[in-house]
Amino acid sequence: MKIHRDESYNFYYTSQVIGNYCEEGVWSLTDKKQGLKFDYKAQDQGNGFGCESPVAGTQNYEIRRLKSKQLWLRGISKNGDILDFHFKSYVRQY
């Protein structure tokens, strides 16, 4: 996940269950800076990651941990499942 200062973001990953997943859109802080809201747009397979997200939508997350190089988020999926994401900053080595 890349969260940009201009309030845009990109989220790409590959799962053995659902295959390639991609999400792009804008983010904003919510709940007195205790939460994040992601407004994502529909994607097509021309995005370079080879995946489709045919719908647009919004997902809200509680910020569980925020450090200089860590971000932990918790949300609830549309079907009621708990979504936990733990992100860690890294520098790509070439």
N, C-alpha and C positions, 0 to 999 in steps of 0.2 A: 504494500500500500504506500502510495506517495500522497502526502497532504501538502498542498502548496499554499504559500502565503496569500495568493490571490483568491483564496477560498474555493479552489477547485481541488479535485482529488482523482486518483486512478487506483483501482484495486483489481489485480489479476492474480489468479492462482489456478492450479490444476489439482483436481481431486479424483481419486479412483472411483468415487461414487457418481459424481455428476460430470466429470470431464473438465474441460476448460471453462472457467468462470471469469467474467469481466464486468466491471462496473466503473462508470465515470460520471462525474457530476459536480455539485457544489456542496460545501459543508457549512455549518454554522454552529456556534455554541448555544446551548440551551440550559434551562434550569439553573440560572445564576452561575454559569460556567462549570456545572457539574455533569453536563451531558453534551453529546454531539448528535446533530441531525444531518443525515446524508440524503440529499435529493439527487437521485440518479436518473439518467436518461437511457432510453432504449439504445441498444448497440446492434450493429450488423457484423457479418463475418469479415468485412473489409477493415476491421480495426487493427489488424496485424497480429492479433493473438489467436485468431481462428475460432472465436466463440460468438454466440448470439445471445443477447438479452432482449427479447422482443417487447418487454414492458418497461415503463418508467414507473418510479415510485419514490417513497420516502421511508427511511428506516431511522429510528431513534435508538441511541445507546447511552447507557450510564458510563461515565468515566470511572473505572475501578482503580486505576493506577496511572499516574502521569509523572514520569521522570524525564530527564534530558534525553535518554535513549530508549525509553520504554513507554508503551501505551497499551493498557488493558481496557477492553470495552465489553459490556454485557448488554444484550438486547433480547427481545422476544420476537421470534419469527411470526409470520402471518398464521401459521398453523399451531402456534403456542409453544414451540420448542425454545429453550434457552440457547442463545447464541453467545459464546465466549470467544473473544479474539485477543491474542497476546502478540503484540508487534514489538520488534526490536530493531533499532537502527543498525545499519551496517554500511560499510564502505566497500564497494565492489573493487576487487583487485584484478588488474589486467596484466 
